[in-house]
């Protein structure tokens, strides 16, 4: 069963969709979700492109995702792993650093709610309710600094900040053929991350 979620910078779930079966991944769990529909129709009031970034203009606000998701104007994903330039490897690393917050959120919930560490021997509709309840409780416990500090204590390593997630990753969604506009935005971000304005000393090239 697939848990599709959007997470903010504070490990809180902003959107949750649970109930698609894992075997349906190739059919496009995301593309069949209410989130995909809302993003495509611009129902979420996402701000218009930002012109304030030093050295680069007209960059839209986007979600950060892994390779399972399609590249869209509102979703950034890594470059394919074959034949990468040094600049593209830096982009992929910077994207993975941003996406780490999402991985951490899944790691926290799967470690604190140990029912997710194994197959749940219940009917699918009950698994949906349990998962939604866990997401709600997670957000409740992350509501302020005091409770969240106790809730995530000993889970976030001081060096990696990466708790172990027992949930499996969803497989790649269909062909994921990007549009020219989305590819251009990714290339702009890649150029920015490698420019004097956007480069950082800790970016690693593999």
C-alpha positions in Angstrom: 0.0 0.0 0.0 1.4 3.4 -1.0 1.7 6.4 1.3 2.0 9.5 -0.9 2.9 12.6 1.1 4.1 16.2 0.9 6.3 17.2 3.8 7.4 20.7 4.9 10.8 21.8 6.2 9.8 20.9 9.8 9.0 17.2 9.0 5.2 17.8 9.1 2.9 16.2 6.6 1.1 18.8 4.5 -0.7 16.3 2.2 -1.3 12.6 2.6 -2.8 10.1 0.2 -2.9 6.5 1.3 -4.7 3.5 -0.2 -3.1 2.9 -3.6 -1.6 -0.6 -3.9 2.1 -0.9 -4.4 1.6 -3.0 -7.5 -0.1 0.0 -9.1 3.1 2.1 -9.0 3.8 1.8 -12.7 0.3 3.0 -13.5 1.1 6.3 -11.8 0.1 6.6 -8.2 1.0 10.3 -8.2 -0.6 11.0 -11.6 -3.9 9.6 -10.3 -3.9 11.5 -7.0 -5.8 14.6 -6.1 -2.4 16.3 -5.5 -1.4 15.9 -9.2 -4.8 17.2 -10.3 -4.6 20.3 -8.0 -1.0 21.1 -9.0 -1.8 20.7 -12.8 -4.8 23.0 -12.4 -3.0 25.5 -10.1 -5.6 25.1 -7.3 -3.1 25.4 -4.5 -2.3 29.1 -4.9 1.4 28.4 -5.3 3.2 31.8 -5.7 4.3 32.9 -9.1 7.9 32.7 -10.3 10.4 34.4 -8.0 12.6 37.1 -9.6 14.6 37.9 -6.4 17.2 35.1 -6.5 20.7 36.5 -7.2 22.0 35.8 -10.7 18.9 34.0 -11.9 15.3 35.0 -12.8 11.9 33.5 -13.3 12.3 30.3 -11.2 9.0 28.8 -10.2 8.3 27.3 -6.7 8.5 23.6 -6.9 8.2 20.4 -4.9 11.4 18.3 -4.5 11.0 14.7 -5.5 13.1 11.6 -6.3 13.4 9.8 -9.6 10.0 8.0 -9.1 8.1 11.2 -10.0 7.7 13.1 -13.2 9.7 16.2 -13.9 7.3 19.1 -14.1 7.4 22.9 -13.7 6.2 22.3 -10.2 8.3 19.1 -9.4 12.1 18.9 -9.6 13.7 15.5 -9.7 17.4 14.5 -10.2 19.1 14.1 -13.6 19.3 10.5 -14.8 22.4 8.8 -13.4 24.0 8.0 -16.7 26.6 10.3 -18.3 26.3 13.1 -15.7 28.5 16.2 -15.9 30.1 17.5 -12.7 27.6 20.3 -12.6 24.7 17.9 -12.9 26.1 15.7 -10.1 26.2 18.8 -7.9 22.6 19.6 -8.7 21.6 16.0 -7.8 23.5 16.3 -4.5 21.9 19.6 -3.6 18.4 18.2 -4.5 19.1 15.1 -2.4 20.0 17.3 0.6 16.7 19.1 0.3 14.8 15.9 -0.1 16.5 14.5 3.1 13.8 16.2 5.2 11.2 14.1 3.5 13.1 10.9 4.0 13.6 11.9 7.7 9.8 12.4 8.1 9.1 8.9 6.9 12.0 7.6 9.0 10.6 9.3 12.1 7.0 8.0 11.6 8.2 4.4 10.8 10.5 4.3 13.8 8.0 5.8 16.3 5.0 3.8 15.1 6.5 0.4 15.1 3.5 -1.1 13.4 5.1 0.0 10.1 8.2 -2.1 10.7 6.5 -5.2 9.4 3.5 -6.2 7.2 0.2 -5.2 8.8 -2.1 -8.2 9.0 -5.3 -6.3 8.7 -7.8 -5.5 6.0 -6.7 -2.6 3.6 -9.4 -0.2 4.8 -8.1 -0.6 8.4 -4.5 -0.1 7.2 -5.6 3.2 5.6 -7.1 4.4 8.9 -4.0 3.4 10.9 -1.7 5.2 8.5 -3.8 8.4 8.5 -4.0 8.3 12.3 -0.3 7.9 12.6 0.3 10.9 10.2 -2.1 13.0 12.3 -0.4 12.0 15.6 3.0 12.7 14.0 1.9 16.3 13.1 0.4 16.8 16.5 3.6 15.7 18.2 5.6 18.0 15.9 3.4 21.0 16.6 5.9 22.9 18.8 9.6 22.8 19.7 9.2 21.2 23.1 7.1 18.2 22.1 8.9 17.7 18.8 12.3 17.7 20.5 11.1 14.8 22.8 9.3 13.0 19.9 12.4 12.9 17.6 14.9 12.5 20.4 17.5 9.8 19.6 16.1 9.4 16.1 17.9 12.3 14.2 21.6 11.6 14.3 23.7 14.7 14.9 25.8 14.2 11.9 23.6 12.7 9.2 20.1 13.6 10.6 18.9 10.5 8.9 16.7 8.0 10.8 16.3 4.6 9.2 13.1 4.3 7.3 11.5 0.8 7.1 9.1 1.8 4.3 9.9 0.8 0.8 10.4 3.5 -2.0 7.7 3.6 -4.7 8.9 2.5 -8.1 9.3 4.8 -11.1 6.0 6.2 -12.4 5.6 5.4 -16.1 7.9 7.0 -18.7 8.2 10.3 -16.9 9.0 12.1 -20.1 9.7 15.8 -19.1 8.5 18.8 -20.9 11.0 21.2 -22.5 10.0 23.9 -20.0 10.5 21.7 -17.0 13.9 20.6 -18.3 14.9 24.3 -18.8 14.0 25.1 -15.2 16.1 22.2 -14.0 19.0 23.4 -16.1 18.6 26.9 -14.7 18.7 25.6 -11.1 21.7 23.5 -12.1 23.5 26.6 -13.4 22.6 28.5 -10.2 23.9 25.8 -7.9 27.2 26.0 -9.8 27.4 29.8 -9.9 29.2 32.2 -7.6 25.7 33.1 -6.2 24.4 29.6 -5.5 27.5 27.4 -5.0 28.3 26.1 -1.5 31.5 24.8 -0.1 30.0 21.5 1.1 28.5 20.3 -2.2 30.0 17.0 -3.1 30.7 15.6 -6.5 30.5 11.8 -6.8 
